[in-house]
C-alpha cells in the first residue's frame, strides 16, 4: 500500500491504561450536603465525594510501570542508600547543581533555604511567589515582592511568556531596596499563581544577569521546569529543534540553585529537593535538614520515593508526553472559549484558569467570585478546582483584607490521569454554569486561620 501519510492532527494520550482507579458519582443533593458539611470549602471535602479532582496537579499524577518497578527495587538504607545516589545523579544530570539536598516536598526546601537567608530586614524578589513560598518568607518576617510583567496580571492579554519577570522593575527594586537587603532573586517556572504561564529563556538569562550584577544569588522555583521547557521549545526563537532536556539544562545553567517539588514535574506522589552550587550554604542547609527532614541521603523520603523521582524527572521531559500534556489543557481552553467562558489566555502548562471576576461580574470582590464559581463547579458536576484569588491572597500580614490581583479558578490537571472524555465532561459542566451564571451567589467568611487561610476557611453562601 503506497499511502501518502498525512499530518495527523489528533494528539492522543501517549500511554495505555494498565491499572484502574474508580471515580465516584454523586447526586446533586449529595453534593449540596457534602459541601455544606465541608463549610463550603472544597479543601474539606472527602475525595470520594469528588468526581473529577482538579484541585491540584501536585502529587496526584499516575506513575509509570517503570517507576513502580523502580520502587519495588528501592534501597531503604538510612544512610547512603543506592536509591539516593540514583536520585542525586538524575538531579545533577538535569540541573547541573553541585549539591542536592532531598526534602519531603517543595515547601520543605523553601523553609530550609529561607531559614538560612531571610529575616525581617530582607525582601525576596520573584516573578510571582507561590502561596507556600510567600508564607515561608513572611513566617520569617521577610517581604515577598512579586514583579511579573504587567501582561501577567491581565487575564485576556495574549503574550507567549506571561510568566516573565519585569526586568526594569527588578532592577528598580534592587536599587530601591538595596542589594544588602535582598538575599536572593527567584523565578518561578512556570508561574503557577499567574496562570501556569511560562518564562522565556531570554528572560531567565536577563534576570540572572541582573541578579549577578548586584552580587545576588539567582534561584529557580523549578516545580514545572519540564512544562516550561516545552513552551520555550514551541514559542521561543531558536529552540524548536532542541530537546526539552537540553532546554532545561540551559535554564538551570543560569541559576545558582533551585527549590523543587517533585510532586509536579518529578512525576512522584511526594518528594522534593533543594539544589545549589554554594558549598558553605549547602552545608548549613544540610545541618537544618537533619533537624527537620532527616539524614541528607533521604531527607524525609522513602527510598522508593527517591527511585520514583529519579525516573520521573526524565519521563516529564519526554516530548511525546509534553506535547499531549500541554495540548490537553489547550483543548479545554479552546472549548471553553467557544462556550463564551473567559479564561486566562493563552492556556498555561499544568492548569486552565477561569477568570471568575469577568464571568461573574455580579459578585462583589469582597464576596469572592472565584471561590463562588469553584463551589458552583462542584455542585453542578462534582468537579473540584481551586480558588486562586482573594481568599488565597487577600489576607494581609497586618490582618487587613485587600482583593487579590485576579480572581481565578484553577482547574489543575493531574499528570497522565484523565482522558479526553473527562475533558469534554468538564466543558459541559462549565457551559451549564455559564448559561445560569447569574444564579451563582457570593460567599462570606465564617472562620479563618491567620496564615494560608484558604486550606481551612469556613464559608457561608450569600442568599
Ligand atoms: N512552588 C510552586 C510554584 C508550587 O506550585 C508549589 C506547590 C510549591 C512551590 C510547594 O511545593 O506542595 O511540594 O510543598 N503547589 C501545589 C499546587 C500545592 O497545587 O499548585 P509542595
Boltz pocket constraint, residues with backbone or C-beta under 6 A from the ligand:
constraints:
  - pocket:
      binder: B
      contacts: [[A, 55], [A, 56], [A, 57], [A, 58], [A, 104], [A, 105], [A, 106], [A, 107], [A, 108], [A, 130], [A, 132], [A, 133], [A, 188], [A, 189], [A, 190], [A, 192], [A, 221], [A, 223], [A, 260], [A, 261], [A, 262], [A, 263], [A, 271], [A, 272]]
      max_distance: 6.0
